[in-house]
Amino acid sequence: MIVYSLLFLSARSVETLVVAIIAAALYLRQLVHAYRAIDSYDGAEEILHFLWEHF
């Protein structure tokens, strides 16, 4: 979704592009944090196995 936004939606100003980059960085930071914390959840292995098989 982020790549689509950056490639196909034209940034009308520098501020719009900066906000899109900041939003992408925050989103990726959250994904990395969730990936690192997955070991602390009960049943994490089953969830990861399901995700790898279906997605």
N, CA and C of each residue as an Amber inpcrd file, in Angstrom:
protein
   165
   0.8190000  -1.1820000   0.0000000   0.0000000   0.0000000   0.0000000
   0.8680000   1.2540000   0.0000000   1.9410000   1.2170000   0.7740000
   2.8330000   2.3680000   0.8290000   3.5320000   2.5720000  -0.5090000
   3.9980000   1.4690000  -1.0880000   4.6670000   1.5620000  -2.3880000
   3.7030000   2.0820000  -3.4400000   2.4710000   1.5870000  -3.4220000
   1.4590000   2.0650000  -4.3590000   1.2560000   3.5650000  -4.2010000
   1.1630000   4.0170000  -2.9760000   0.9500000   5.4440000  -2.7290000
   2.1050000   6.2780000  -3.2580000   3.3180000   5.8000000  -3.0350000
   4.4690000   6.5770000  -3.4780000   4.6490000   6.5320000  -4.9950000
   4.2710000   5.4240000  -5.6410000   4.4910000   5.2970000  -7.0800000
   3.3730000   5.9060000  -7.9220000   2.1330000   5.7150000  -7.5140000
   1.0220000   6.0730000  -8.3840000   0.2760000   7.3440000  -7.9920000
   0.4360000   7.7890000  -6.7840000  -0.1840000   9.0440000  -6.3890000
   0.8610000  10.1340000  -6.4610000   0.5850000  11.1560000  -7.2310000
   1.5850000  12.2030000  -7.3950000   1.6120000  13.0990000  -6.1630000
   2.8010000  13.3540000  -5.6850000   2.9600000  14.2610000  -4.5500000
   2.8570000  15.6820000  -5.0740000   1.9220000  16.4340000  -4.5560000
   1.6940000  17.7790000  -5.0660000   2.6730000  18.7890000  -4.4700000
   3.2940000  18.4180000  -3.3800000   4.2540000  19.3290000  -2.7730000
   5.2850000  18.5320000  -1.9990000   6.3210000  19.2000000  -1.6250000
   7.3820000  18.5570000  -0.8690000   6.8570000  18.1060000   0.4950000
   5.9780000  18.8840000   1.0840000   5.4290000  18.5280000   2.3910000
   4.6550000  17.2190000   2.3360000   3.9030000  17.0060000   1.2770000
   3.1410000  15.7690000   1.1240000   4.0750000  14.5710000   1.0190000
   5.1470000  14.7250000   0.2670000   6.1190000  13.6500000   0.1330000
   6.8090000  13.3600000   1.4640000   7.1450000  14.3940000   2.2090000
   7.7910000  14.2100000   3.5140000   6.8530000  13.4840000   4.4710000
   5.5950000  13.8660000   4.4960000   4.6260000  13.2090000   5.3720000
   4.4500000  11.7460000   4.9760000   4.4240000  11.4500000   3.6780000
   4.2910000  10.0620000   3.2210000   5.5040000   9.2410000   3.6420000
   6.6900000   9.8040000   3.5510000   7.8950000   9.0830000   3.9520000
   7.9130000   8.8500000   5.4540000   7.5070000   9.8380000   6.2310000
   7.4450000   9.6760000   7.6850000   6.4170000   8.6150000   8.0590000
   5.2660000   8.6290000   7.4120000   4.2360000   7.6230000   7.6960000
   4.7440000   6.2250000   7.3480000   5.4490000   6.0830000   6.2350000
   5.9990000   4.7830000   5.8550000   7.0350000   4.3200000   6.8670000
   7.8790000   5.2330000   7.3330000   8.8950000   4.8770000   8.3230000
   8.2570000   4.4300000   9.6350000   7.2220000   5.1250000  10.0720000
   6.5380000   4.7400000  11.3070000   5.8470000   3.3930000  11.1620000
   5.2500000   3.1460000  10.0050000   4.5920000   1.8700000   9.7590000
   5.6120000   0.7270000   9.7850000   6.7350000   0.9130000   9.1080000
   7.7660000  -0.1200000   9.0890000   8.3700000  -0.3360000  10.4710000
   8.5040000   0.7420000  11.2450000   9.0040000   0.6150000  12.6140000
   8.0610000  -0.2420000  13.4420000   6.7770000  -0.0320000  13.2800000
   5.7860000  -0.8090000  14.0210000   5.8360000  -2.2790000  13.6160000
   6.0180000  -2.5550000  12.3250000   6.1240000  -3.9370000  11.8690000
   7.3520000  -4.6270000  12.4560000   8.4750000  -3.9310000  12.4840000
   9.6980000  -4.5070000  13.0370000   9.5140000  -4.7720000  14.5250000
   8.9010000  -3.8330000  15.2330000   8.6570000  -4.0130000  16.6630000
   7.7510000  -5.2150000  16.9200000   6.7040000  -5.3540000  16.1310000
   5.7830000  -6.4820000  16.2970000   6.4790000  -7.7980000  15.9750000
   7.3340000  -7.8030000  14.9570000   8.0530000  -9.0230000  14.5900000
   9.0150000  -9.4500000  15.7030000   9.6760000  -8.4840000  16.3200000
  10.6110000  -8.8010000  17.4060000   9.8890000  -9.2590000  18.6700000
   8.6830000  -8.7560000  18.9030000   7.9520000  -9.0760000  20.1200000
   7.0960000 -10.3280000  19.9870000   7.0670000 -10.9580000  18.8210000
   6.1640000 -12.0880000  18.5940000   6.4850000 -13.2600000  19.5090000
   7.7440000 -13.4030000  19.9220000   8.1100000 -14.5230000  20.7860000
   7.4880000 -14.4360000  22.1720000   7.0740000 -13.2550000  22.5880000
   6.5160000 -13.1040000  23.9280000   5.0300000 -13.4580000  23.9940000
   4.3900000 -13.7060000  22.8600000   2.9680000 -14.0220000  22.8480000
   2.7420000 -15.5330000  22.9210000   1.7280000 -15.9420000  23.6660000
   1.3450000 -17.3510000  23.7010000   0.7320000 -17.7340000  22.3490000
   1.1520000 -18.8470000  21.8220000   0.6150000 -19.2980000  20.5460000
   1.2190000 -18.6260000  19.3440000   2.3430000 -17.9440000  19.5210000
   2.9500000 -17.1920000  18.4240000   3.3970000 -18.1150000  17.2960000
   3.8940000 -19.2870000  17.6340000   4.3740000 -20.1930000  16.5870000
   3.2380000 -20.6410000  15.6770000   2.0660000 -20.9150000  16.2530000
   0.9300000 -21.3200000  15.4350000   0.4750000 -20.1940000  14.5130000
   0.4990000 -18.9780000  15.0230000   0.0880000 -17.8350000  14.2140000
   1.0550000 -17.6390000  13.0600000   2.3630000 -17.6910000  13.3480000
   3.3560000 -17.5290000  12.2900000   3.2570000 -18.6430000  11.2540000
   3.0400000 -19.8520000  11.7090000   2.8980000 -20.9760000  10.7820000
   1.6950000 -20.7630000   9.8670000   0.5770000 -20.3300000  10.4200000
  -0.6170000 -20.0520000   9.6280000  -0.3430000 -18.9520000   8.5990000
   0.3130000 -17.8720000   9.0250000   0.5910000 -16.7620000   8.1210000
   1.5190000 -17.1770000   6.9930000   2.5660000 -17.9570000   7.3050000
   3.4880000 -18.3930000   6.2700000   2.8070000 -19.3010000   5.2600000
   1.8810000 -20.1380000   5.6980000   1.2020000 -21.0460000   4.7810000
   0.1800000 -20.3380000   3.9020000  -0.5140000 -19.3540000   4.4480000
  -1.6270000 -18.7430000   3.7210000  -1.2890000 -17.4250000   3.0430000
  -0.2080000 -16.8190000   3.4120000   0.1410000 -15.5340000   2.7950000
   1.5390000 -15.6330000   2.2930000
